[in-house]
């Protein structure tokens, strides 16, 4: 009985020791082959870093804002606002680095996978900040925007942002020891293949660059392309231009259409033209015609809203004898290029011309009409059949009359 109890006790102690050994082994290797305590500590550090990244970035932003407020330029304020999101990565990077040290992932020579991860995060934060800082810097370069147009500067800013993305991606690959040159060579061959199938894309891209360098139009201007579109330019993209028609419908026009066709830019006109044909009745006398001409020209020359010679050509002359009227040609330009102002000026001119013609000259405006003249002495048309029948009937009547006269003569002789 005592022997059985001894064996049970030995078995019990040995089992507990084996169990504890399993627990220790699990504790040392269960967290992805690492110590569970170290893993929990690393996770805790990462959680703290993520929880306090907003607070840290705000504190850092306050400190930097005090520095930038001392300067008079707005460039540093805009840049600080743009790089605020990447600043939130600073505590995360610090937390990841501490976690790497806790887990021992820094490697024997400080070149382990954990260190490479930290370096990758640093590269991402750096190029993210550069990517965001491009737009505020480009918007503040007023001299360059006046020289190259704002749209072209925006294009250059977009190209620079794409360049930062590509360089940043290459830097991350370089951190992990991935050679970039073979990838670039492969992309070059791929680009040739894509270029052969995307000729229209590059054609529109080059056309867009030509439009911007020639300064044909900029967003906000009113353009007309015969047979294509008419409206206001909203945005010039790499491939197409967004034009908003007057019915508010958007039209996406490929840049090649705008580069190859004639484009009328109404926004850049200096004056708006009025060209009217004014017809008066044919019974209008020469003196009345001169009165109308002189008084209409006097009204235009006295009105400051009309441009005057020699700046523009302005005249009103008897131009032609129409089918139903004697026609004046009125040719004038308004100083305002606004469509609503132009309509108002034309309306006032129309009112004045009506008063001059009807009240001043005492004549009237002509309108299309047709006059039919009837001549009572003209010969009436008689069909040939009717004419022959009438001639035969007339001859028969004359024969009867002649016979009657001869009979009457004979009776008288008797």
PyMOL commands that set and color helices and strands:
alter all, ss='L'
color gray80, all
select helices_A, chain A and resi 2-29+36-51+53-68+75-82+84-87+89-103+113-139+142-148+150-175+180-197+199-214+255-260+266-268+286-302+339-360+384-413
alter helices_A, ss='H'
color red, helices_A
select strands_A, chain A and resi 222-225+229-236+240-244+250-254+263-265+272-280+315-321+326-334
alter strands_A, ss='S'
color yellow, strands_A
deselect
rebuild
show_as cartoon
